[in-house]
Amino acid sequence: MSAVPAASSAIFSAFPDRFQRDASGTLVSIDSRPTNFEREKRRELRYGLSFLLPLGGPKLTVGGDGNAAVASFRPAAADSVARLQVTASHSIALRDDIVIRPGLPVVDLLNGGAIGVGGGRGRHLVNASTALSGKGYGVRLTGLYRSGSSTFSGAGTSVQRLSFEPILTASVRTFVDLQTLAPARGWLKDTRLSLSVDNISGARQRVVDPNGFTPLRFQSAYRDPIGRTVELELRKVF
């Protein structure tokens, strides 16, 4: 299910009742309520890795009874062991096409087709994250990469190819339980301070036509008006 895509000859043919024109033929309104498509076929290859590494471990102690030295290992306290976790995945789109209504052409999202202003589908999607956590604290850094795509916009003689450039974004989240900073302060028990920054660099995907210009409706501020988001949270459990 999807909202009615941007106007094109295929969309006009599939949903003639969704586009209202006045007596002069000027488009005056569009009904963009979600609708079901006839079918969609997708095929992709996905692989990834993940590992968890404890930072800390058993400690070697050496002692004796006066006659001989004795070495022994003492397990580290569970509370003192930090953990480093790394994950990454890569998805390669092999097929992604849609039939909007019976009798209409197939919309190939990997080769210039689109069902909305977001453009077609990039062939590559990479997700990665690194997290460090311990008793009462943690930090996670995540990254997302989408490869570029293209689509054809408009209808009739005004069709033009738009290029959606690759985009890389990164986000970070960190937290600390305040009682770990001041153990003697009992009133800080179950109090957590968190800081999150989404899209650290404020990156926005750039869309250009064959002349290198960005059409008005594809301006970054319209497609992603928020960009970077910073959130500070103080939570107390009673």
C-alpha positions in Angstrom: 0.0 0.0 0.0 1.2 3.5 -0.8 0.1 7.0 -1.3 -0.8 7.9 -4.9 2.6 8.7 -6.5 3.6 11.9 -8.2 1.8 12.7 -11.5 3.0 10.8 -14.6 1.3 9.3 -17.6 1.1 5.9 -16.0 -0.4 7.3 -12.8 -3.0 9.4 -14.8 -4.0 6.2 -16.6 -4.2 4.1 -13.4 -6.1 6.6 -11.2 -8.0 9.0 -13.4 -10.5 9.6 -10.6 -7.8 10.9 -8.3 -6.9 13.9 -10.4 -9.4 16.7 -10.7 -9.2 19.4 -13.4 -11.2 22.6 -14.0 -12.9 23.5 -17.3 -9.7 24.7 -18.8 -7.9 21.4 -18.1 -5.8 22.8 -15.2 -5.1 20.3 -12.5 -6.7 21.6 -9.3 -6.6 18.8 -6.8 -5.1 15.3 -6.2 -6.6 12.6 -4.0 -3.4 11.1 -2.4 -5.0 8.7 0.0 -3.2 5.3 0.2 -4.1 2.7 -2.4 -3.3 -0.9 -3.1 -1.2 -1.9 -6.1 -1.8 -4.9 -8.2 1.5 -6.6 -7.3 5.1 -6.0 -6.3 8.1 -8.4 -6.8 11.3 -7.9 -4.9 14.5 -9.9 -4.7 17.6 -9.0 -2.9 20.9 -10.4 -1.5 21.7 -9.5 2.1 24.8 -10.4 4.2 26.3 -9.1 7.3 28.5 -9.6 10.4 28.1 -9.2 14.1 30.5 -9.8 17.0 30.6 -9.0 20.7 33.9 -8.4 22.5 34.1 -8.3 26.3 36.6 -5.6 27.4 38.0 -7.0 30.6 38.3 -10.6 31.9 39.9 -12.8 34.5 42.8 -11.3 36.4 46.0 -13.2 37.2 47.1 -13.1 40.8 50.3 -14.5 42.3 50.7 -15.5 45.9 52.5 -18.1 48.0 52.7 -20.0 51.2 56.3 -19.3 51.9 57.6 -22.3 50.0 56.2 -21.9 46.5 54.5 -19.3 44.4 51.0 -20.0 43.3 49.3 -18.4 40.3 45.6 -18.3 40.0 43.0 -16.6 37.8 40.2 -14.6 39.4 37.1 -13.9 37.2 36.4 -10.2 36.8 33.3 -8.9 38.4 30.4 -8.8 36.0 29.8 -5.2 36.8 33.3 -4.2 35.7 33.2 -5.8 32.2 32.4 -3.5 29.3 31.2 -4.8 26.0 32.0 -3.7 22.5 29.5 -4.8 19.9 29.9 -4.2 16.1 27.3 -5.0 13.5 27.2 -4.4 9.7 25.0 -5.4 6.9 24.9 -4.9 3.1 21.7 -5.3 1.0 21.9 -5.6 -2.8 18.6 -5.1 -4.6 18.4 -7.5 -7.6 14.8 -6.8 -8.5 12.0 -4.4 -7.4 9.1 -3.8 -9.7 5.4 -2.9 -9.3 2.3 -3.3 -11.4 0.0 -0.5 -10.3 -3.2 -1.7 -12.1 -3.9 -4.6 -14.4 -3.0 -3.8 -18.0 -0.5 -1.0 -17.1 3.3 -1.3 -17.7 5.6 -2.6 -15.0 7.3 0.1 -12.9 10.9 -0.9 -12.5 12.1 0.9 -9.4 15.7 -0.1 -10.1 15.8 1.4 -13.6 14.1 4.8 -13.6 10.7 3.9 -12.2 9.2 5.5 -9.1 6.0 5.5 -7.1 6.6 8.8 -5.2 8.8 11.8 -4.8 11.4 9.7 -3.0 12.7 8.5 -6.4 13.6 5.0 -7.4 15.3 2.5 -5.3 19.1 2.4 -4.9 20.7 -1.0 -5.5 22.9 -0.8 -2.3 22.0 -0.2 1.3 24.6 -0.5 4.1 23.9 -0.3 7.8 26.6 -0.3 10.5 26.8 0.3 14.2 29.4 0.2 17.0 28.3 0.1 20.6 30.3 0.3 23.8 28.4 -0.4 27.1 29.1 -1.1 30.7 27.4 -0.8 34.0 25.4 2.4 33.9 26.7 3.8 30.7 26.7 3.2 27.0 27.3 4.9 23.6 26.2 3.7 20.1 27.3 5.1 16.8 25.3 4.1 13.7 25.7 4.8 10.0 23.5 4.4 7.0 24.5 4.5 3.3 22.1 4.5 0.4 23.4 4.4 -3.2 22.1 6.7 -5.8 19.1 6.1 -8.0 17.2 7.8 -10.8 13.7 8.3 -12.0 11.7 9.9 -14.8 9.4 12.8 -13.8 6.6 14.5 -15.7 4.4 13.4 -18.6 4.2 13.7 -22.4 7.0 15.9 -23.8 8.0 17.3 -20.4 9.5 14.0 -19.1 13.0 14.5 -17.6 15.4 12.2 -15.8 16.2 13.1 -12.2 19.3 11.8 -10.4 19.1 11.1 -6.7 22.6 11.2 -5.4 24.1 8.7 -2.8 23.7 9.7 0.8 25.6 8.8 4.0 24.2 9.6 7.5 25.5 9.0 11.0 23.8 9.1 14.4 25.0 8.7 17.9 23.3 8.0 21.2 24.9 7.9 24.7 23.5 7.5 28.2 24.8 7.4 31.7 23.1 6.4 35.0 23.8 9.3 37.3 24.3 7.2 40.4 27.4 5.7 38.8 28.9 9.2 38.8 27.9 9.9 42.4 27.3 6.5 44.2 26.8 8.3 47.6 23.8 10.2 46.3 20.9 7.8 46.9 18.4 10.1 45.3 20.1 9.6 42.0 19.1 6.0 41.9 17.3 5.0 38.7 18.1 8.4 37.1 19.4 8.3 33.6 20.7 11.1 31.3 20.7 10.5 27.6 21.9 12.4 24.6 20.9 11.5 21.0 22.0 13.2 17.8 20.4 11.9 14.6 22.0 12.8 11.3 25.1 14.4 12.9 26.3 16.1 9.7 22.8 17.3 8.7 23.2 15.5 5.4 20.3 15.7 2.9 20.0 13.9 -0.4 20.6 16.0 -3.5 18.4 15.7 -6.5 19.4 17.1 -9.9 18.1 17.2 -13.4 20.3 16.7 -16.5 21.4 20.3 -16.3 22.5 20.0 -12.6 19.6 22.0 -11.2 17.2 20.8 -8.5 13.5 21.2 -9.2 11.6 23.1 -6.6 9.6 20.2 -5.2 12.8 18.2 -4.8 14.6 21.0 -2.8 16.3 19.5 0.3 14.2 21.7 2.7 11.0 20.3 1.3 12.0 16.6 1.2 13.8 16.7 4.6 12.8 19.8 6.6 14.3 18.6 9.9 17.8 17.4 9.0 19.8 17.1 12.2 17.9 16.3 15.4 19.4 16.7 18.9 17.6 15.3 21.9 18.5 15.5 25.6 16.5 13.4 28.0 16.5 13.1 31.8 14.6 10.2 33.1 13.8 9.2 36.7 12.1 6.0 37.8 10.3 6.2 41.1 
